[in-house]
Amino acid sequence: MAKRFYSETELDALCAEEGPMQPLAYTLRSPMPQVLLVTADPRLGEGGLAVRTTTMTPVSWNPYTKAISIPLDDIKVVRALRQPDARCVLALPSRKLLRQLTICSNKLPLGISEAAVARFKLHKSLFVDVPSIEDCPVNFECVVAHLEEYHGHLVAFLRVVGASIDDAMLFLERAEIVAIYPTNYADEVVREDGSVRTRVSLLSDLFLRPTFPVAHKRGWYGTFEVWMKDLYDEEYLNLDEYNRAIAWHARWQEVFADLDAPDRARLRADLTNLIRLIAHQRWEELHAFLAGVQAA
């Protein structure tokens, strides 16, 4: 398959020339999770309550922090986020709220609340003074931890201090939950009359990830050390093999940044072979490999 390569300067020029929805930029843009941001500007009373679509990125799990970006010309939302000790809510919309998503993707004038126009039902948040959206199955109550301007956008780091979830969600299978959240921002289509229509994409098939013993029992929260301990506890590894794997990993962390370390290449090869054999569940070869290394 042939590849085309573009420099930063060429990308900037092509996107500026073709427009954001033309072939190059369209191809380079991947769907992004779309949520609803609820902010309140106390200076505007009820009209200062804004609900805006935005894309969201998890930043940290501890403390639980998410990042969003808002165009600087979205005055109503930007002013609210810049309030001292600002609070906000991130609400996860379902596929039933596509009409409301379209409404909230538009910036309504100061004094007019998107919540009222979209006919959202709101409920009182427990940890912040900004209301949550009853129509959304999950709401995250947040404090603004950090703001940064970047190329025409205000990037906000939001620390989650509380959450609410519909009871029914607690008893659903993962595939059912995924089907509720199709709201990935895909693109915008400019119609002949000049109006802009936002389109969202649907989540597709779920693929099973590797499970224990070829992966961590704890998923993304697992570590190499915990994985090896689980393998030892379940008798996939004996004590000598477990100690060998842990020693290799500890030494690898020590020499990782030292490209001139004499044992770095060997450690890399041994760890790669160890993980490869476990991933393919070739246990007899694994035991023979570890025994051969120990004998050497």
N, C-alpha and C positions, 0 to 999 in steps of 0.2 A: 504494500500500500504506500503510495507516494505521500510525502509530507510537504506542507508549505510552511515556511518560517517567516516571521515578521518581527521587526525590531519594535521597541516601544514607540519610537517616532512614527513608524509606518502605521502602527495600530491607531495612534491618536489621529493621524491624518485621514485614514480610511474611515474611521468611525465618524469623524466630523463631516466628512464629505458625503457619506452615504446615509447618515441619520441612524438613530439608535435601533430602528427596527429593520434595517436593510440586511442583506444576506450575511455579511461578515460578522457584524455584532450579534445578529440573531443566532448564528451558529456557535459563537463563543459563549453565549449566555446560557447558563444552566438554571433549572428551576430552583427557587430558594423558598424555604418555609415562610409562609406569610401569616402574620398574627395581627391582632388588633391592639393598638396602644391607646390607653385611656389616660388623659391628662386633665388637670384642672387649673385654670388661672383664676385665683381668688379675686382679682381685680375686676373680672368681668361677670361675677356672679354665676348664675346657671348657664348663661351664654358662654362662659369660659370653659365649659366641659367639652373636650374634644375627643373624638374617637377616630384614629387614623390607622390605615393599613401600613404595615412596615415589615421588613424582613428581620429575622431574628437569628442570632448565632450564640450557642452556649460558649462561655468563656472559661468558667471555672465551676467545678462541682463542690468545692469547699474553700471559701464560701460560694454558695450557689449563685452564679452571676451570669447574666446574659447581656449581649450587646445588640443595639439597634442603631440605625442611622436615619436621620430625618433631614430633608433638604432645608437649607438655611432660610429659604424664602417661605417656608411654612411657619409664618410668624406666630400663630396662635399656639402651636405645639412647642416651638422652640422657646418662647417666653415662659411657658409653664415649666419646661424642664430646667430652665435657668433660675427658677425661683429658689431662694435659700431653703435648704433642707427639703428639696422637691421630692414628691412621691408620685407614683403612677401605678398602673395595672397593665399587665400583658395578658390578654385573653386569647385562648385558642379557639378559633371558629371551626364550625363543622360544615359539611357540604350543604346543609340546609340554609346557610347564611351567605350564599353567593351574591344575592341581590344586595344585601347589606355591605358586603365587601366592596362592591362597585361604588356604592354611595360613599363609603368612608375612604375610598381612594382619591376622592376629590376634596380639595380644600375649600370649605365653606367660609363665608365672611365672618369676621369677628362678631361675636354676639349671637351667632346661630350655632347650635350644637348638633353635630352629626348624630348623636345618640337619639335626639328627638326626631330628626328626619328619617333615620333608619328604623325608628320605632323599637329601639332596644328596650328590654326590661332590665332595669338595674337593681342591684342589691348592695347593701352596705358591706364594705370590706371590714375585716376584723383588725388588721394591723396598720392600715394606711387610711387617710381621709379622702381617698379617691374611690368612687364606687366601682364595683365589678359588674360584669355583664352576665346577667342571669341566663341569657340565651346560649352562652358559651359553656361547654361542659367543664372546662378547666380555666381558672384565673390565677395568675401569679401576682401577688402584691409586692411591690418593689420600692426601694429607695434609690435615688440617683447617686451612685458612688463616684462617678468621674465623667467629665464631658471633654470632648476634644473636637475641634474643627478640622475637617479634612476635605479639601477640594470641593467646596460648596455644600458640604453636609455637616451636620452635627452628630458625632458618634457618641452615644450614651452607654455607659456601663451601668447596668441595673442589678443591684444585689437583691435577691429574693428574700423577703422577710416573712412571707406567709403564702398560703395557697388555699384555694377551695376547689372541690371536685364533686361532680354529681355522683350520688351513691351508685347509680346504675353502672357507672364506668368501672367500679371496683370488681365487678363480677364478669366482665367481658374477656374473651380470649384476645390475645395480641392482634390477631388478624382482623378481628372485629373493630378494635380500637383504631388500627391503621386506616380502616375503611371510613372512619368518621372524619379523619383529618386529610382531606385531599388538597388543602389550600396551599399549594406551592405556587408562588408567583412565577409565571412563565414568560409573558410578554405583554405588550400593548399594541393594539391595532388601531390605526388611524383610518376612520371611515371617510367616505367621499365628502360628507358635509363638514369635515374637520374635527368631529368629535372623536374622543379617544376611548376605546374600550379595553379594559384590563382583562386578561385571560389568566385563569389558574389551571394548573395541571393536576391530574389525579395520581395518587400513589398506585403502584402496580403490584406485581407478585412479590411475596416475601420468600426469601431464600434462607434455608436453615444454615445457621453458622455451625462450625465444628463444635462438638460437645466433648465433655470429658470422656476418655482420657487424652484426646488429641488437642484439647484446649482447656483453659481454666474453668473450674467449676463456677467461679464468681464472674465470669465474663470479663468486661473491660475493667472491673475493679481488681482483678487478680494481678499478681506479680509472678515473676519467674520463681522466686523462692517458695511462694505459696503453692504454685503448680507442682513443683518438685516434691514438696511435702505431701500434697494430696496423692501423688503417684506412689510415694513411699508408704503412706498410710493404707492405700488400697492394694499394696504388695505388687505393684508393677515394677518397682525398683527395690533392690535390697539396700541395706544400710550403707555398704561401701559405695554402691552406685549413686545413691543419693548424696553422700558426702562429696563424691567426686564432682558431680554436677554443680553443687553449691560452691565448691572451691573454684571451679572454672569460672563461674559467673562472677564471683567476687573479684577474682584476679582480672577478668575482662573489664570490669568497671574501673579498676585501678589504672589499666594501661590503655584504655580506649582512646584517650586524647594524645597519647605518646606514640606517634607513628614509627618511631625508631626502636621501640621496645622489642627485644629479641624474641620474646614468646608471643607477641601479638598475633602474628599470622597463624601460628599453630593453634592458639586459643580460639581464634575465629573459626578455623576449619573444624575443630573438635566440637564446638558448640553448635555450629550449623549442622553437622552430621548427627549429633545427639537429637536436636529438634526435628530434623527430617525423619529419622527413624521412628520417633514417637508419633509424629503426625501421620505417618503411614502405618502405624501400629505393627511395625516389624520387630516384635519383641525379642525373638531369638537373635536376630542380627544386632539389636541394641545391646543385649547382654554380652554377646561375643565381642562387640566393638569396645565396650567398657572394660571387659576383662583383658583384652589385648593391650589397651592403653595402660591399664594398671600394671600388667606384667612388664611392659616396656619400661 
